[in-house]
């Protein structure tokens, strides 16, 4: 037995005591929710791969299970044992299940079923993470624990990025991530969220300073990556967030904070401006040629296998064949070709047009819901989550047209966590509307019942009054004095 297998067995055995610990108090559950994003810092160290092939160039290199998955499973089990209402299907989860089902069908066309199973397990475990967080947020509305964990991991990545850039001599800084594009996409998703939190929430000075500092750190980390996609998409996401914040939640504080943030961001942008311009102007032609060649391969695969694609996580195998790349003179080593630098073309080539359609519908559902729900929740403390995630998702979706790193474990896990946040709030909004209708119907029935009872009581009072008047009249007529006076 290898050491990693022993560690895995001990970790799985630890789920039971961790679940019992979480049952004792809600404070323990808060700590676990806080630790889920913090564990991104050591994701590679805490993840164990079985039957892995580290030399393969794919979106999953083995049957990977990390401490984040184990914490999520324990959290979900604790909520069940505590008797909390646990839902299986949240808004948008049906589209993800459809995407998962199509990915599973694509294995039928796969030349390496094992490699496809790697990615399928990743998708299933990410569903558990999102489901666990969605149920926790649905029952508690405790988003601060998760946001604090994100602030911590962003701070850690920022400090490591500073060391890499100014002490280790990195030109493009990856931070705690496996690639600089991964860090750029992570910060593009979360930067607008902290911007919205800073603009819209009535918080104390300490929380405001944390939100401001975290946003500026995300901005600087994007600059450190020198990733063209990140530097182009980060401002667009912030523009969407600012537009929603100003149009739906405008106040003097919002405008003042926006002015201060704009000045600081502009100063940092001007400082790094010449190098950013140089990065765009002097981008290597070889990189552009490689991107175009990989995109052509993906399109050719989609034309040849339009329905189910070539099989989940088998791009690097199928893309190595000269059949799909006329520029190749011979077949290169299987699994050695680079991944196409577009998430959508990658999914279209591996899972066909059906998989691509399901992915786009799933993505757009949460984006449109974030924008729509921002209007409904504009007078609540949770408005910043919708405004921020609308900007963050816009940035990530646009960047995914240029890069494939959204399917890397950390970025995909972060996206699923954000979908869990949105799903929980959308579900609460639906049930609140539904309950208000039930309350209205019950109130209307109660008013009708009371009105009916009052009418019956009024009729009874009239009958009783008539009966009493008749009784008095008959008694008066039968009185002897009445007879004498009549004579």
Secondary structure, DSSP 4 states (H G I P E B T S, - for coil): --HHHHHHHHHHHHHHHHHHHHHH-HHHHHHHHHHHHHGGGGHHHH-EEES--TT--SS--SEEE-HHHHHHHHHHHHHHHTT----S--TTHHHHHHHHHHHHHHGGG-S-HHHHHHHHHHHHHHHHHHHHHHHHHHHH---HHHHHHHHHHHHHHHHHHHHHHHTS--SS--TTSSSHHHHHHHHHHHHHHHHHHHHH----HHHHHHHHHHHHHHHHHHHHHT-HHHHHHHHHHHHHHHHHHHHHS--HHHHHHHHHHHHHHHHHHHHHHHHHHHHHHT--HHHHHHHHHHHHHHHHHHHHSTTTTT-TT-HHHHTTSGGG-TT-SS---TT-SPPPS-HHHHHHHHHHHHHHHHHHHHHHHHHHHHHHHHHHTTTSTTHHHHHHHHHHHHHHHHHTTT--GGGSHHHHHHHHHHHHHHHHHHHHHHHHHHHHHHHHHHHHHHHHHHHHHHHHHHHHHHHHHHHHHHHHHHHHHTSHHHHHHH-
